[in-house]
Amino acid sequence: MAGKKLFVLLICLLLGMHTIYAQQTTDAQYKKPLKDVLDQIQEKYHVKIKYSPAQVKDKWINYAEWRFRPDVDTTLDNVLAPLDLKVNKEGPGMYKLKEYEYYRWPVADGWKELDRIALQYHDKDSWEARKAILRPQLYKALELSPLPAKPATKPIITTKRIFDGYTVENIAIEILPGLYINGSLYKPSKIKGKIPVILSPDGHWPQQRYRADCQIRCATLARMGAMAYSYDLFAWGESLLQFKYEDHRRSLAQTIQTLGAIRILDYVLSLKETDPSRVGISGGSGGGSHTVLMAAMDDRIKLSAPVVAVSSYFYGGCPCESGMPIHQCGGGTDNVELAAMAAPHPQLLISDGQDWTAHMPEHDFPYLKKMYGYYGVGNSVENVHLPTEGHDFGPSKRFPLYEFVAKNFHLNINAIKDKSGKIDESKVTIEKEPAMYVFGDKGEKLPADAIKGFDQLQKVFAAATKN
């Protein structure tokens, strides 16, 4: 009997859905399946919209045809915005359905927001007051106020490898009980007195610190006379021994990466050869967002160089860049204002023509020049814009970085140039990935008490930050 009633109920529901679709009235909210609406838009406006079945499954549009307008772009906005969907225009009459990107604004909107933010200060004193508000709020937004206690353990350091003009050691630093951040420290073969150190977080490119271009960059900096510390993002590289790749997409990733960089700074500043007045950081893409945040938060950093990263209309497309509410600090901020917090320390921004940094010279960089001008050092912030290039950390991005570091940290740029005066990276040895592991080829050397899994990390983090 119960089965018969259920069957009748299902039939009624199906008939009801049919009625909703067949009879478009206010009683049914003029409701249509999203797939049907998209097909209708394609036919009406003679366009093509790419989408997958999963993107439209079980999605409905209320007052569907009431949202139509004479132009297709406004129609698509009206239809998709309530579902947190949007389209990217791939060409004339060609669109692709995407999730709403909270982190990407129209260019004009980003500029307008930066202008609104900038109305809050007009000279050095008012800007310093703004910084005094922002910095503690950044720590609080990241749940790092106060900072958790630093484990008393010593770093785990592998055997030193010796190359032409530089050496490499792999290092794991325990930043919370059982949680390690792994990296490789490149040093000049011969060290005399105090020398600079450059933190080198990479972006979301495959292989990250194992990549050839990352090895080349760090080794070349070492051959110039600086130390370079390349390290993994959270749930990336050797961090995958402790976590799943998907864990990188959790908001806590941003907090853990920030804490990791703070502990790396603690370590490199404890080395007898480190010059604390010459500590820098340079990363690309997501590593560039991390670079900006660290330079804003930690005054121990005296030089920064975010590469293909900074924009007033792009807040970072990964939770490791915008997962925690840092951009709500101070009544609202963005990555360009955060970059300004590095002033008066030297800063190089490298931008290109094929990503969200394409408009850097037009609006965002003039703002930064003005901010550095408050300190009388307008020339201490520089922009290398490559309008015909794309999103990478290739030679055209690395070479200006070497020149910038050499100029501001007083290094010998000629040490990496050939007889014709051109920068020569050919003396760098590209190592195979396992050579850069701290914990063995198969992770067999991972400490027995190491955290395993995100759930355990949350418990350890909660205990470490309990007030």
C-alpha positions as CSV (number, residue, x, y, z in Angstrom):
1,M,0.0,0.0,0.0
2,A,2.8,2.4,0.9
3,G,4.5,1.6,-2.4
4,K,1.4,2.4,-4.3
5,K,1.1,5.8,-2.6
6,L,4.7,6.6,-3.4
7,F,4.1,5.8,-7.0
8,V,1.1,8.1,-7.2
9,L,3.1,10.9,-5.5
10,L,5.9,10.5,-8.1
11,I,3.4,10.7,-10.9
12,C,1.9,13.8,-9.5
13,L,5.3,15.4,-9.1
14,L,6.2,14.6,-12.7
15,L,2.9,15.9,-14.0
16,G,3.5,19.1,-11.9
17,M,6.9,19.6,-13.4
18,H,5.5,19.1,-16.9
19,T,2.8,21.7,-16.1
20,I,5.5,24.1,-14.9
21,Y,7.4,23.7,-18.1
22,A,4.4,23.6,-20.4
23,Q,2.4,26.4,-18.9
24,Q,4.6,29.5,-18.4
25,T,2.7,31.6,-15.8
26,T,3.5,33.5,-12.6
27,D,2.1,30.5,-10.6
28,A,5.1,28.5,-11.9
29,Q,7.4,31.6,-11.9
30,Y,7.9,31.2,-15.6
31,K,10.3,28.4,-14.7
32,K,12.6,26.6,-17.3
33,P,15.6,24.3,-17.1
34,L,18.9,26.1,-17.6
35,K,19.8,23.8,-20.5
36,D,16.6,24.8,-22.3
37,V,17.2,28.5,-21.7
38,L,20.8,28.3,-22.9
39,D,19.6,26.4,-26.1
40,Q,17.0,29.1,-26.6
41,I,19.6,31.9,-26.2
42,Q,21.9,30.2,-28.8
43,E,19.0,30.0,-31.3
44,K,17.7,33.5,-30.6
45,Y,21.0,35.4,-30.7
46,H,22.9,33.0,-33.1
47,V,25.7,32.3,-30.7
48,K,27.4,29.2,-29.4
49,I,27.6,28.5,-25.7
50,K,29.9,25.6,-24.5
51,Y,28.8,23.8,-21.4
52,S,29.0,20.3,-19.9
53,P,26.0,18.3,-18.7
54,A,27.2,18.6,-15.1
55,Q,27.1,22.3,-15.3
56,V,23.4,22.5,-16.2
57,K,22.1,19.4,-14.3
58,D,19.2,20.2,-11.9
59,K,19.5,23.9,-12.5
60,W,16.4,26.0,-13.2
61,I,15.7,29.6,-14.2
62,N,12.8,31.5,-12.7
63,Y,11.1,34.1,-15.0
64,A,13.4,32.8,-17.7
65,E,12.3,34.7,-20.8
66,W,11.6,37.8,-18.7
67,R,15.4,38.0,-18.4
68,F,16.0,38.3,-22.1
69,R,17.2,41.7,-23.5
70,P,18.0,42.9,-27.0
71,D,21.7,42.0,-26.6
72,V,23.1,38.6,-25.7
73,D,25.6,39.7,-23.1
74,T,23.0,41.4,-20.9
75,T,20.7,38.4,-21.3
76,L,23.4,36.0,-20.2
77,D,24.2,38.1,-17.2
78,N,20.5,38.3,-16.2
79,V,20.1,34.5,-16.7
80,L,23.3,33.3,-15.0
81,A,24.1,35.7,-12.2
82,P,21.4,34.2,-9.8
83,L,23.0,30.8,-10.2
84,D,26.5,32.1,-9.5
85,L,27.4,31.3,-13.1
86,K,29.0,33.4,-15.9
87,V,30.4,33.0,-19.4
88,N,33.8,33.8,-20.8
89,K,33.7,35.2,-24.3
90,E,36.2,33.2,-26.4
91,G,35.6,34.9,-29.7
92,P,32.9,36.5,-31.8
93,G,29.6,34.7,-30.9
94,M,31.5,32.1,-28.9
95,Y,31.0,31.7,-25.1
96,K,32.0,29.2,-22.4
97,L,30.0,28.6,-19.2
98,K,31.9,29.0,-16.0
99,E,31.4,29.2,-12.3
100,Y,31.1,32.8,-11.0
101,E,34.7,34.0,-10.3
102,Y,34.5,36.1,-7.1
103,Y,38.2,36.9,-7.5
104,R,38.0,38.4,-11.0
105,W,36.4,41.8,-11.6
106,P,35.9,43.8,-14.7
107,V,39.0,46.0,-15.2
108,A,37.1,49.3,-14.7
109,D,35.5,48.0,-11.5
110,G,38.9,47.1,-10.1
111,W,40.3,50.5,-10.9
112,K,37.4,52.2,-9.4
113,E,37.8,50.2,-6.2
114,L,41.4,51.0,-5.9
115,D,40.6,54.7,-6.4
116,R,38.0,54.4,-3.5
117,I,40.6,52.7,-1.3
118,A,43.2,55.4,-2.1
119,L,40.9,58.2,-0.9
120,Q,41.7,57.2,2.7
121,Y,45.2,58.7,2.6
122,H,47.1,61.5,0.9
123,D,50.6,61.6,2.4
124,K,53.1,59.4,4.3
125,D,51.5,59.9,7.7
126,S,48.0,59.1,6.7
127,W,49.3,56.1,4.7
128,E,51.3,54.8,7.7
129,A,48.1,55.1,9.8
130,R,46.3,53.0,7.2
131,K,49.1,50.4,7.3
132,A,48.9,50.3,11.1
133,I,45.2,49.3,10.7
134,L,45.8,46.8,7.9
135,R,48.7,44.8,9.2
136,P,47.3,43.4,12.5
137,Q,44.0,42.7,10.7
138,L,45.8,40.6,8.1
139,Y,47.2,38.4,10.9
140,K,43.8,38.2,12.5
141,A,42.1,37.3,9.2
142,L,44.7,34.5,8.7
143,E,44.0,33.3,12.3
144,L,47.7,33.9,13.1
145,S,47.1,36.5,15.9
146,P,48.9,35.5,18.1
147,L,51.3,33.3,16.1
148,P,51.3,29.7,17.3
149,A,54.3,28.6,19.2
150,K,57.3,27.6,17.1
151,P,58.3,23.9,17.5
152,A,61.7,23.5,19.3
153,T,62.9,21.0,16.7
154,K,65.9,21.6,14.4
155,P,65.4,21.6,10.6
156,I,66.1,18.3,8.8
157,I,68.9,19.0,6.3
158,T,70.1,16.7,3.5
159,T,73.6,16.2,2.3
160,K,75.0,19.2,0.4
161,R,75.3,18.9,-3.4
162,I,78.1,20.9,-5.0
163,F,77.8,22.5,-8.5
164,D,79.5,25.2,-10.6
165,G,79.5,28.2,-8.3
166,Y,76.8,27.1,-5.9
167,T,75.6,24.4,-3.6
168,V,72.1,23.0,-2.8
169,E,70.7,21.5,0.4
170,N,67.1,20.2,0.9
171,I,65.5,21.4,4.1
172,A,62.4,20.5,6.1
173,I,61.2,22.9,8.8
174,E,58.6,21.8,11.4
175,I,56.2,24.8,11.5
176,L,53.5,23.1,13.8
177,P,53.8,19.8,15.6
178,G,54.1,17.2,12.9
179,L,53.7,19.7,10.0
180,Y,56.6,20.3,7.7
181,I,57.4,22.8,5.0
182,N,60.0,21.6,2.6
183,G,62.4,23.4,0.3
184,S,65.8,23.7,-1.2
185,L,68.4,26.2,-0.1
186,Y,70.9,27.4,-2.8
187,K,74.1,29.0,-1.6
188,P,77.1,30.5,-3.3
189,S,80.1,28.1,-3.3
190,K,82.2,30.7,-1.6
191,I,80.7,32.9,1.1
192,K,82.6,35.9,2.5
193,G,80.9,37.9,5.2
194,K,77.2,38.5,5.3
195,I,75.1,37.9,2.1
196,P,71.5,38.4,1.0
197,V,68.8,35.8,1.0
198,I,65.8,35.6,-1.4
199,L,62.7,33.5,-0.6
200,S,61.5,31.9,-3.8
201,P,57.9,30.6,-3.6
202,D,56.7,29.4,-7.0
203,G,53.2,29.4,-8.4
204,H,50.8,26.8,-9.5
205,W,52.8,25.6,-12.5
206,P,53.4,21.8,-12.7
207,Q,56.3,20.5,-10.6
208,Q,56.7,23.8,-8.9
209,R,60.1,23.9,-7.1
210,Y,61.3,20.9,-9.1
211,R,60.8,22.8,-12.4
212,A,63.8,23.6,-14.5
213,D,63.1,27.4,-14.5
214,C,62.8,27.4,-10.7
215,Q,66.1,25.6,-10.3
216,I,67.7,28.0,-12.8
217,R,66.4,31.1,-11.1
218,C,67.6,30.0,-7.6
219,A,70.9,28.7,-8.7
220,T,71.6,31.8,-10.7
221,L,70.8,34.0,-7.7
222,A,73.3,31.9,-5.7
223,R,75.9,32.3,-8.4
224,M,75.5,36.0,-8.1
225,G,76.3,35.9,-4.4
226,A,72.9,35.5,-2.7
227,M,71.2,32.6,-1.0
228,A,67.9,31.5,-2.5
229,Y,65.3,29.4,-0.6
230,S,62.8,27.7,-2.9
231,Y,59.9,26.1,-1.0
232,D,56.7,24.2,-1.6
233,L,53.2,25.5,-1.5
234,F,50.8,23.7,0.9
235,A,49.6,20.3,-0.4
236,W,52.1,20.6,-3.3
237,G,55.5,19.0,-3.8
238,E,56.6,17.0,-0.8
239,S,53.7,18.3,1.2
240,L,51.7,15.7,-0.7
241,L,53.3,13.1,1.6
242,Q,51.1,14.5,4.3
243,F,48.0,15.8,2.4
244,K,45.9,15.3,-0.7
245,Y,46.2,17.5,-3.7
246,E,42.6,18.7,-3.1
247,D,43.6,20.1,0.3
248,H,45.5,22.9,-1.5
249,R,42.0,24.2,-2.5
250,R,41.0,24.7,1.2
251,S,41.1,28.2,2.7
252,L,43.5,27.1,5.5
253,A,46.1,26.7,2.7
254,Q,46.7,30.4,2.7
255,T,47.3,30.5,6.5
256,I,49.7,27.5,6.4
257,Q,51.7,29.0,3.5
258,T,52.0,32.3,5.4
259,L,53.1,30.6,8.6
260,G,55.6,28.5,6.6
261,A,57.2,31.6,5.1
262,I,57.4,33.2,8.6
263,R,59.2,30.1,9.9
264,I,61.5,30.1,6.9
265,L,62.4,33.7,7.6
266,D,63.1,32.7,11.2
267,Y,65.5,30.0,10.0
268,V,67.4,31.9,7.3
269,L,67.8,34.9,9.7
270,S,69.4,32.5,12.2
271,L,72.2,31.6,9.8
272,K,75.5,33.3,10.5
273,E,75.9,34.2,6.8
274,T,72.6,36.0,6.4
275,D,72.6,39.8,6.1
276,P,69.3,40.8,7.8
277,S,69.3,44.1,5.9
278,R,69.1,42.2,2.6
279,V,66.2,39.8,2.8
280,G,64.0,39.5,-0.2
281,I,61.2,37.5,-1.7
282,S,60.1,36.8,-5.3
283,G,57.5,34.4,-6.6
284,G,55.4,34.0,-9.7
285,S,51.7,33.7,-10.3
286,G,50.2,32.3,-7.0
287,G,53.7,32.6,-5.6
288,G,53.5,36.3,-6.6
289,S,50.3,36.8,-4.5
290,H,52.1,35.1,-1.6
291,T,55.1,37.4,-2.2
292,V,52.9,40.5,-1.9
293,L,51.2,39.2,1.2
294,M,54.5,38.4,3.0
295,A,56.1,41.8,2.1
296,A,53.0,43.5,3.5
297,M,53.0,41.5,6.7
298,D,56.6,41.0,7.6
299,D,59.0,44.0,7.9
300,R,62.0,41.6,7.9
301,I,61.5,41.5,4.1
302,K,63.5,44.4,2.5
303,L,62.8,43.7,-1.2
304,S,60.0,42.1,-3.1
305,A,59.4,41.1,-6.7
306,P,56.0,39.6,-7.5
307,V,56.0,38.2,-11.1
308,V,52.8,38.0,-13.3
309,A,50.7,38.3,-10.3
310,V,49.5,41.8,-9.1
311,S,46.3,43.4,-10.3
312,S,43.6,45.6,-8.8
313,Y,40.9,43.6,-10.6
314,F,42.1,40.1,-9.8
315,Y,42.3,38.8,-6.2
316,G,43.9,35.4,-6.8
317,G,42.0,32.4,-8.3
318,C,43.1,29.9,-5.6
319,P,42.1,29.6,-2.0
320,C,45.8,29.8,-1.1
321,E,45.6,33.4,-2.4
322,S,42.1,34.6,-1.3
323,G,40.7,31.8,0.8
324,M,40.9,33.7,4.1
325,P,39.2,37.1,4.4
326,I,42.4,39.2,4.0
327,H,40.7,41.4,1.3
328,Q,38.0,42.4,3.8
329,C,40.6,44.0,6.1
330,G,40.5,47.7,6.7
331,G,37.0,48.0,5.2
332,G,38.2,46.4,2.0
333,T,41.6,46.2,0.3
334,D,43.1,44.6,-2.8
335,N,46.5,43.2,-3.9
336,V,47.8,46.5,-5.3
337,E,47.2,48.2,-1.9
338,L,48.9,45.3,-0.2
339,A,51.8,45.6,-2.6
340,A,52.1,49.3,-1.6
341,M,52.6,48.2,2.0
342,A,56.1,47.1,1.0
343,A,57.1,50.8,0.5
344,P,59.7,52.2,0.9
345,H,61.5,48.9,0.3
346,P,62.5,48.2,-3.3
347,Q,59.8,46.4,-5.4
348,L,59.8,45.1,-8.9
349,L,56.5,44.1,-10.6
350,I,56.7,42.1,-13.8
351,S,53.6,42.0,-15.9
352,D,52.6,40.6,-19.3
353,G,49.9,41.1,-21.9
354,Q,48.0,37.8,-21.7
355,D,46.8,37.6,-18.1
356,W,45.3,39.8,-15.4
357,T,48.4,41.9,-15.2
358,A,47.9,43.2,-18.8
359,H,46.9,46.7,-17.7
360,M,49.5,47.2,-15.0
361,P,51.2,50.2,-16.6
362,E,47.9,52.1,-17.1
363,H,46.5,52.5,-13.6
364,D,47.9,50.2,-10.9
365,F,51.6,51.0,-11.4
366,P,51.0,54.8,-11.3
367,Y,49.2,54.3,-8.0
368,L,52.3,52.4,-6.6
369,K,54.6,55.1,-7.9
370,K,52.5,57.7,-6.0
371,M,52.7,55.6,-2.8
372,Y,56.4,55.3,-3.0
373,G,56.6,59.0,-3.7
374,Y,55.2,59.6,-0.2
375,Y,58.6,58.3,1.0
376,G,60.6,60.3,-1.6
377,V,61.7,57.0,-3.3
378,G,59.4,56.9,-6.3
379,N,62.1,55.2,-8.3
380,S,62.3,52.3,-5.8
381,V,59.3,50.7,-7.4
382,E,59.7,49.4,-11.0
383,N,57.5,47.7,-13.6
384,V,58.8,45.6,-16.4
385,H,55.8,45.1,-18.7
386,L,56.0,42.5,-21.5
387,P,52.9,43.2,-23.6
388,T,53.4,40.4,-26.2
389,E,54.2,37.7,-23.6
390,G,52.2,35.3,-21.4
391,H,51.9,33.9,-17.9
392,D,55.3,32.2,-17.1
393,F,58.6,32.8,-15.3
394,G,60.8,32.5,-18.4
395,P,64.1,34.2,-19.1
396,S,62.4,37.5,-20.0
397,K,61.1,37.6,-16.5
398,R,64.1,36.2,-14.7
399,F,66.7,38.5,-16.3
400,P,65.1,41.7,-15.0
401,L,64.8,40.1,-11.6
402,Y,68.6,39.3,-11.5
403,E,69.3,43.0,-12.5
404,F,67.0,44.3,-9.8
405,V,68.4,42.1,-7.0
406,A,72.0,42.9,-8.1
407,K,71.3,46.7,-8.1
408,N,69.5,46.9,-4.8
409,F,71.4,44.2,-2.8
410,H,74.8,45.2,-4.3
411,L,75.7,42.0,-6.0
412,N,78.0,41.3,-8.9
413,I,75.7,40.9,-12.0
414,N,78.8,40.3,-14.1
415,A,79.3,36.9,-12.3
416,I,76.4,35.5,-14.4
417,K,77.2,37.2,-17.7
418,D,79.2,35.8,-20.6
419,K,82.0,37.5,-22.5
420,S,79.5,39.4,-24.7
421,G,77.9,40.8,-21.6
422,K,74.7,38.8,-21.8
423,I,73.2,36.9,-18.9
424,D,74.2,33.2,-19.1
425,E,72.2,30.6,-17.2
426,S,73.9,27.6,-18.9
427,K,76.2,26.7,-16.0
428,V,73.2,25.7,-13.9
429,T,72.7,21.9,-13.4
430,I,69.1,20.8,-13.7
431,E,68.6,18.1,-11.1
432,K,66.0,15.3,-11.4
433,E,63.1,15.6,-9.0
434,P,64.1,12.9,-6.4
435,A,67.4,14.7,-5.8
436,M,65.4,17.6,-4.3
437,Y,63.4,15.4,-1.8
438,V,64.0,15.7,1.9
439,F,62.2,12.6,2.9
440,G,63.5,10.0,0.5
441,D,62.4,8.8,-3.0
442,K,59.2,7.2,-1.6
443,G,58.7,9.3,1.5
444,E,60.2,6.6,3.7
445,K,62.1,9.2,5.8
446,L,59.0,11.2,6.8
447,P,59.0,11.4,10.6
448,A,56.7,8.9,12.3
449,D,54.9,11.7,14.1
450,A,54.1,13.6,11.0
451,I,50.5,14.8,10.4
452,K,48.6,12.6,8.0
453,G,45.5,14.2,6.5
454,F,43.7,17.5,6.6
455,D,41.4,16.5,9.5
456,Q,44.5,16.0,11.7
457,L,45.9,19.3,10.6
458,Q,42.8,21.2,11.6
459,K,43.0,19.7,15.1
460,V,46.7,20.5,15.5
461,F,46.1,24.0,14.2
462,A,43.2,24.6,16.6
463,A,45.2,23.4,19.5
464,A,48.2,25.6,18.5
465,T,46.1,28.7,18.1
466,K,43.9,28.2,21.1
467,N,43.9,31.4,23.2
